[in-house]
Amino acid sequence: MAGFICPRCRKAAGREGFERNLRVCDNCGYHARLNWEERLRFILDEDSFVEFDSDLGSKNPLEFPGYEAKLAESQRAAGLKEGVVTGRGAILGYPLIIGIMDSTFMMGSMGSVVGEKIARAFEYGTAHTLPVIMFTASGGARMQEGIFSLMQMAKTGAAAALHNQAGQLYISVLTDPTTGGVTASFASLGDIIIAEPGALIGFAGARVIQDTIGQALPPGFQSAEFVCAHGFADMIVPRGNLRGVLARLIRVHGYKNERARCLP
């Protein structure tokens, strides 16, 4: 099995050990990006996941040139019909609703179907009194859908607000990268916002901001560590600790463990 060269520290590691370590570099702690299948496998209890709305796929409402071909290419690359997977699952016995954005599908951009699936996930959590956990990874709104894409910011935000008004817990987990309209909508509305170490988190790109304000940006600008230090995120949690942290947060908010029902 081929080795892995960390893009941050340039140290070599065995591919098998790297994968066993959840794609985190042993030397410097670099967190490589995960696709939806990898994320599901490490975060949820085995065989607990039931997918929602897997049949939903995007159209081309604006007749944007080449959009259908781009969608087909992304579907082949990601093994998905769209850029987010949603469903019901469990973490250490605690039932929940989960959404996972996959950056290999058009850079996790949010189009009408992505927004619809996320909104439906919140609605299911509201109706069934379940916590929602969203893993974000996105370059922002999908330009090929124009206003239909931008509408998803309001739709997902409204669904998250109704879930909150129903007294349910929403945990937002920001992974690399979380930018644009996703950052400006449901990603920032979590009751608890967790970031993975080193993740890029922001709205506009650093170069655009720097050119606009005409000033140099501070070191580490838009890194998980920077945004957490400035109050945008509540905590940074290494990938290997995330399952336990999420389970504890769900427990302290009063949700019941399904495994406990099986005890004598």
C-alpha positions as CSV (number, residue, x, y, z in Angstrom):
1,M,0.0,0.0,0.0
2,A,1.4,3.4,-1.0
3,G,2.5,5.9,1.6
4,F,1.0,9.2,2.4
5,I,2.9,12.5,2.2
6,C,1.3,15.1,4.5
7,P,0.7,18.4,2.5
8,R,1.4,20.5,5.6
9,C,4.5,19.0,7.2
10,R,5.7,17.0,4.2
11,K,6.4,13.9,6.4
12,A,5.7,10.5,5.0
13,A,3.4,8.0,6.7
14,G,2.0,4.6,5.8
15,R,-1.3,4.7,4.0
16,E,-2.8,2.0,6.3
17,G,-1.9,3.9,9.5
18,F,-3.1,7.2,8.0
19,E,-6.5,5.7,7.2
20,R,-6.7,4.0,10.6
21,N,-6.0,7.4,12.2
22,L,-9.1,8.8,10.4
23,R,-7.0,10.5,7.8
24,V,-5.2,12.7,10.4
25,C,-1.4,13.1,10.2
26,D,0.3,11.7,13.2
27,N,3.1,14.2,13.0
28,C,1.4,17.6,12.7
29,G,-2.3,16.8,13.2
30,Y,-3.3,17.8,9.7
31,H,-6.9,16.7,9.0
32,A,-7.4,15.6,5.4
33,R,-10.8,16.0,3.8
34,L,-13.3,13.1,4.1
35,N,-15.9,12.1,1.6
36,W,-19.5,11.3,2.8
37,E,-18.9,7.6,3.1
38,E,-15.7,8.0,5.2
39,R,-17.5,10.6,7.5
40,L,-20.5,8.3,8.0
41,R,-18.3,5.3,8.8
42,F,-16.3,7.0,11.5
43,I,-19.0,9.1,13.1
44,L,-22.1,6.9,13.2
45,D,-22.8,3.5,15.0
46,E,-22.5,0.6,12.6
47,D,-25.6,-0.2,10.6
48,S,-27.5,2.7,12.2
49,F,-27.9,4.9,9.2
50,V,-31.1,5.2,7.2
51,E,-30.8,7.7,4.3
52,F,-33.4,10.3,3.4
53,D,-34.3,11.6,-0.1
54,S,-31.7,9.7,-2.0
55,D,-33.8,10.1,-5.2
56,L,-33.7,13.9,-5.3
57,G,-31.5,15.3,-8.1
58,S,-30.9,18.7,-9.6
59,K,-32.5,20.1,-12.8
60,N,-31.2,23.0,-14.9
61,P,-33.8,25.7,-14.2
62,L,-31.7,28.5,-15.9
63,E,-30.5,26.3,-18.8
64,F,-27.0,27.1,-17.8
65,P,-24.6,25.8,-20.5
66,G,-22.8,22.6,-19.5
67,Y,-24.6,22.2,-16.1
68,E,-26.0,18.7,-16.8
69,A,-22.6,17.5,-17.8
70,K,-21.1,19.0,-14.7
71,L,-23.7,17.3,-12.5
72,A,-23.1,13.9,-14.2
73,E,-19.3,14.2,-13.7
74,S,-19.8,15.1,-10.0
75,Q,-22.2,12.2,-9.6
76,R,-19.6,9.8,-10.9
77,A,-16.8,11.3,-8.8
78,A,-18.7,11.4,-5.5
79,G,-20.9,8.4,-5.9
80,L,-23.8,10.7,-5.0
81,K,-26.8,12.1,-6.8
82,E,-26.3,15.4,-5.0
83,G,-23.8,17.3,-2.8
84,V,-25.3,16.3,0.6
85,V,-26.3,13.1,2.3
86,T,-29.0,13.2,5.0
87,G,-30.7,10.7,7.2
88,R,-31.3,9.2,10.6
89,G,-28.6,7.4,12.6
90,A,-27.1,7.1,16.0
91,I,-23.9,8.0,17.8
92,L,-23.0,5.7,20.8
93,G,-26.6,4.8,21.0
94,Y,-28.1,8.3,20.8
95,P,-30.5,8.7,17.9
96,L,-30.1,11.8,15.7
97,I,-30.6,13.3,12.3
98,I,-27.4,13.9,10.3
99,G,-26.4,15.8,7.2
100,I,-23.0,15.5,5.5
101,M,-21.9,17.8,2.7
102,D,-19.3,16.3,0.3
103,S,-16.8,18.7,-1.2
104,T,-16.1,16.2,-4.0
105,F,-19.5,17.1,-5.5
106,M,-19.1,20.5,-7.1
107,M,-17.1,21.6,-4.2
108,G,-20.1,21.0,-1.9
109,S,-21.9,23.9,-3.4
110,M,-25.5,24.5,-2.3
111,G,-28.1,24.3,-5.0
112,S,-31.9,23.8,-4.7
113,V,-31.7,20.1,-4.0
114,V,-29.0,20.5,-1.4
115,G,-31.0,23.1,0.4
116,E,-34.2,21.1,0.1
117,K,-32.6,18.0,1.6
118,I,-31.1,19.9,4.5
119,A,-34.4,21.7,5.2
120,R,-36.3,18.3,5.2
121,A,-33.7,16.9,7.6
122,F,-34.4,19.7,10.1
123,E,-38.1,19.2,9.6
124,Y,-37.8,15.5,10.4
125,G,-35.8,16.3,13.5
126,T,-38.5,18.8,14.6
127,A,-41.3,16.4,14.0
128,H,-39.6,13.5,15.8
129,T,-37.9,15.5,18.6
130,L,-34.4,14.5,17.6
131,P,-31.2,16.5,17.6
132,V,-29.7,17.5,14.2
133,I,-26.0,17.4,13.4
134,M,-24.8,19.0,10.2
135,F,-21.3,18.5,8.8
136,T,-20.6,21.4,6.4
137,A,-18.0,21.4,3.6
138,S,-18.8,23.9,0.9
139,G,-17.6,26.5,-1.5
140,G,-20.9,28.4,-1.2
141,A,-24.0,28.9,-3.4
142,R,-24.1,27.1,-6.8
143,M,-23.8,29.8,-9.4
144,Q,-25.4,27.6,-12.1
145,E,-28.8,27.9,-10.3
146,G,-28.6,31.6,-9.6
147,I,-31.5,32.9,-7.3
148,F,-32.7,29.3,-6.9
149,S,-29.5,28.6,-5.1
150,L,-29.5,31.8,-3.0
151,M,-33.0,31.0,-1.8
152,Q,-31.7,28.0,0.0
153,M,-30.0,30.2,2.5
154,A,-33.4,31.4,3.7
155,K,-35.0,28.0,3.5
156,T,-32.4,26.2,5.5
157,G,-32.2,29.0,8.0
158,A,-35.9,29.0,8.5
159,A,-36.0,25.2,9.0
160,A,-33.2,25.4,11.6
161,A,-35.1,28.2,13.4
162,L,-38.2,26.1,13.6
163,H,-36.2,23.2,15.0
164,N,-34.8,25.5,17.6
165,Q,-38.2,26.9,18.5
166,A,-39.3,23.3,19.1
167,G,-36.6,23.0,21.8
168,Q,-34.4,20.6,19.9
169,L,-30.6,20.6,19.7
170,Y,-28.7,21.6,16.6
171,I,-24.9,21.0,16.4
172,S,-23.0,22.4,13.4
173,V,-19.7,20.9,12.6
174,L,-17.6,23.0,10.3
175,T,-15.1,21.1,8.2
176,D,-12.7,22.2,5.5
177,P,-13.8,24.3,3.7
178,T,-17.0,26.0,5.0
179,T,-17.5,29.2,3.0
180,G,-20.0,31.4,1.2
181,G,-23.7,31.0,1.5
182,V,-23.5,27.9,3.7
183,T,-21.5,29.9,6.3
184,A,-24.0,32.7,6.0
185,S,-26.9,30.5,6.7
186,F,-27.5,27.2,8.5
187,A,-23.8,26.5,9.3
188,S,-23.7,29.5,11.6
189,L,-27.0,28.8,13.4
190,G,-26.0,25.8,15.5
191,D,-26.7,25.9,19.2
192,I,-23.2,24.6,19.4
193,I,-20.7,25.2,16.6
194,I,-17.7,22.8,16.4
195,A,-14.8,23.2,14.0
196,E,-12.3,20.6,12.9
197,P,-8.6,21.7,13.4
198,G,-7.2,23.7,10.6
199,A,-10.5,24.0,8.6
200,L,-11.0,27.0,6.3
201,I,-14.1,28.9,7.6
202,G,-15.3,32.2,6.2
203,F,-17.6,34.0,3.8
204,A,-15.7,35.7,1.0
205,G,-12.2,34.6,0.1
206,A,-9.3,36.1,1.9
207,R,-7.9,37.7,-1.3
208,V,-11.3,39.3,-2.1
209,I,-11.5,40.7,1.4
210,Q,-8.0,42.0,1.4
211,D,-8.5,43.7,-2.0
212,T,-11.8,45.3,-0.8
213,I,-10.5,46.7,2.5
214,G,-7.0,47.5,1.2
215,Q,-5.4,46.1,4.3
216,A,-3.3,43.0,5.1
217,L,-5.2,40.3,7.0
218,P,-3.9,38.9,10.3
219,P,-2.0,35.6,10.3
220,G,-4.3,32.5,10.3
221,F,-7.3,34.5,9.1
222,Q,-10.3,32.3,8.4
223,S,-8.7,29.2,10.0
224,A,-10.7,27.2,12.6
225,E,-8.3,28.4,15.3
226,F,-8.8,32.1,14.3
227,V,-12.6,32.0,14.1
228,C,-12.8,30.1,17.4
229,A,-10.6,32.6,19.2
230,H,-12.9,35.4,17.9
231,G,-16.1,33.8,19.0
232,F,-17.4,32.4,15.7
233,A,-17.1,28.8,16.9
234,D,-17.5,27.3,20.3
235,M,-14.8,24.7,20.2
236,I,-12.3,22.9,18.1
237,V,-12.5,19.1,18.3
238,P,-9.9,16.7,16.8
239,R,-11.5,14.1,14.6
240,G,-10.6,11.2,16.9
241,N,-12.5,12.8,19.8
242,L,-15.6,13.9,17.9
243,R,-17.8,10.9,18.4
244,G,-17.4,11.1,22.2
245,V,-17.9,14.8,22.3
246,L,-21.1,14.7,20.2
247,A,-22.5,11.9,22.3
248,R,-21.9,13.8,25.5
249,L,-23.5,17.0,24.2
250,I,-26.6,15.0,23.1
251,R,-26.8,13.3,26.5
252,V,-26.4,16.5,28.6
253,H,-29.3,18.1,26.6
254,G,-31.6,15.4,27.8
255,Y,-31.9,13.0,24.9
256,K,-32.4,9.3,25.6
257,N,-30.0,6.5,24.6
258,E,-31.6,3.8,22.5
259,R,-29.3,1.2,24.0
260,A,-30.6,1.9,27.5
261,R,-34.0,0.7,26.4
262,C,-32.6,-2.8,25.9
263,L,-31.2,-3.0,29.5
264,P,-33.0,-5.2,32.0
